[in-house]
Structures are given as C-alpha cells and as structure tokens.
Amino acid sequence: VEYKVDSYYNPQLERGILWNDPEIGITWPVSETEAIVSERDAQNPLLACAEIDF
C-alpha cells in the first residue's frame, strides 16, 4: 500500500471508509468472514456516512 501525502502525519485527520461498503461496488476475492480486517478498520463508516472534510 502506498499513500500520497502533502503534510506530516496527524492522527486527528485520519479518515477511512468501510472496506466492504456495497455502494462502492467492489467485488472482493474473499468473503466477509474470510477477510482479515483490523478492529479499527472494521469500525470505519460507510461512504455515505463518512466525514468529508478535505
């Protein structure tokens, strides 16, 4: 994984969306029960509910 950044890391500005949000429409090669997702990433919101502030 690579990230493009334009400033120093600030954890207060970190954002994410739920990896398996059906609105995004990605067909993942693993099922939801097979996916290895961190507890933090599993708590990310759906895109429709995500905080958009950038």
C-alpha positions as CSV (number, residue, x, y, z in Angstrom):
1,V,0.0,0.0,0.0
2,E,1.3,3.5,-0.9
3,Y,0.0,6.8,0.3
4,K,0.4,10.2,-1.3
5,V,0.8,12.8,1.4
6,D,1.3,16.6,1.4
7,S,2.0,17.1,5.1
8,Y,3.2,15.4,8.2
9,Y,1.1,12.6,9.7
10,N,-1.6,13.8,12.1
11,P,-3.8,11.1,13.6
12,Q,-6.6,13.5,14.2
13,L,-7.0,14.0,10.5
14,E,-7.0,10.3,9.6
15,R,-10.2,9.1,7.8
16,G,-11.4,5.8,6.4
17,I,-14.4,4.1,4.9
18,L,-15.7,0.6,5.4
19,W,-13.8,-1.8,3.1
20,N,-17.0,-3.7,2.0
21,D,-19.4,-0.8,1.5
22,P,-21.9,-2.2,-1.0
23,E,-22.3,1.3,-2.5
24,I,-18.7,1.3,-3.7
25,G,-19.4,-1.9,-5.7
26,I,-16.0,-3.7,-5.3
27,T,-16.2,-7.5,-5.8
28,W,-13.6,-8.7,-3.4
29,P,-12.0,-12.1,-3.9
30,V,-12.7,-13.1,-0.3
31,S,-16.0,-13.3,1.7
32,E,-16.7,-11.0,4.7
33,T,-15.9,-13.9,7.0
34,E,-12.6,-14.7,5.3
35,A,-11.4,-11.1,5.2
36,I,-8.7,-10.1,7.8
37,V,-9.7,-6.6,8.9
38,S,-8.3,-4.8,11.9
39,E,-10.7,-3.8,14.6
40,R,-10.1,-0.2,13.8
41,D,-10.8,-0.6,10.1
42,A,-13.9,-2.7,10.9
43,Q,-15.3,0.4,12.7
44,N,-15.0,2.7,9.6
45,P,-18.3,4.2,8.4
46,L,-20.0,3.6,5.1
47,L,-19.0,6.2,2.4
48,A,-22.5,7.8,2.7
49,C,-21.9,8.4,6.4
50,A,-18.2,9.3,6.2
51,E,-16.9,12.7,7.4
52,I,-15.9,14.5,4.3
53,D,-13.7,17.4,5.2
54,F,-10.8,17.7,2.8
